[in-house]
Amino acid sequence: MMRSVNNKKSSVDYMILTLLVALVIISVIAIYSGSGQYTNSDPYYFARRQLMWYIVSFGIMIAVARFDYELLEKWAIYLYIFGVMLLLYVKFFGVTTKGSQRWIDLKFMDFQPSEVMKIFIVLYLAAVLKKYGTEKLSFKKSIPVVLKTMVITLIPFYLILKQPDLGSALLIAVTALGILFISNTNYKMILLILFMMVSGSSLLFYLFNYHQELVAPYLESHQMGRINSWLNPNEYTLNYSYQVKNALVGIGSGQFTGAGFNQGYQIQTGRVPEAHTDFVFAVIGEEFGFVGSSIVILLYFLLIYRILSIALKANNVFGSYICVGVIILIAFQVFQNIGMTISLMPVTGIALPFISYGGSALITNMIALGLVQSINRETKEYMFSST
């Protein structure tokens, strides 16, 4: 029997840590440059606060990494119920900002329960799907799996959608589907779900273009405006398309190497609102050009690749499902945020992970990486303690 004492002491994966340090540097630089229009008295205000949140979230990530993730399999249902209770609390007593009721006032910060719900639903779905084993299920046996996944997902999806927060609701739905797709659900069932998704999306696209009166009652006015501005951007350049139009101009003017740090015209003149939060990629594109944007995307690619490699080596399917859930959480946020910045996707409130300003989202993403590192640590200990 072989044992490795050194492996037990290693709670942090050094490749992930290196990538996070790079993202910290990019985040602080981009937030400092993008928040100048809001910080006349203290130009370092948002950058300093983001650095503080990074320090706090690093500590949380390391604590989670040292925790035995397998214990969460039994706790997953309670965490899920707790998350739903938090969403219900927000519905009745939450803080309203800019027309959305998404936050709980904790005095020292505004806490957004939909963020931690993303982690809770990954854990609960991983625990539920693990019970069905690893053998491929028949089409008939896949039906209860799909129905159970739908019920688990629809409750938080509905509560978050009504806040309203379409971006986070979609993120939870996509994550649930992704975990379901890599489970042992029958491939014919997967194809049926994909067919229904494509058909439903086509129907919605048609209704938005030709019969909006049938869709409008189910969406908030600003959600309708954002979708309309995505479909017909030239008609909404003075309101809903204003951010995207100026972000595109800025990114285009950045060309290959960018205008230089703190030199982006669109950013520094305030033509891209919320440039340090949702539209932080516009800062990178305008001031650091194609080179800076490519480096950011490469860092995300390497991070996802590393998590995937950990998922493939995990010592049980529960850990693999968690890793896949984290991959989807990160990948979808990156795709949606960059996509909306360059007008490929409608504008939502999804931030660029690890770079956009904000405490709740950053802590959630760091908890997710802590879980991945816990899985990696437990896998290493299992490998070195086996005969």
Protein Blocks (a to p, Z undefined) as FASTA:
>chain_A
ZZdfklmmmmbcfklmmmmmmmmmmmmmmmmmmmmmmmmmlmmlmmmmmmmmmmmmmmmm
mmmmmpcfklmmmmmmmmmmmmmmmmmmmmmmpcceehiafbccehjaccdfklmmmmmm
mmmmmmmmmmnojbdcdfklmmmmmmmmmmmmmmmmmmmmmmpcfklmmmmmmmmmmmmm
mmmbdfklmmmmmmmmmmmmmmmmmmmmmmmmlmmmmpcfklmmmmmmmmmmmlmmmmmm
mmmmmmmmmmmmnmmnonbehiafklmnopaghklmmmmmmmmmmmnojmlmmmmmmmmm
mmmmmmmmmmmmpcbfklmmmmmmmmmmmmmmmmmmmmmmnopaccdfbdcehkagcfkl
mmmmmmmmmmmmmmmmmmmmmmmmpZZ
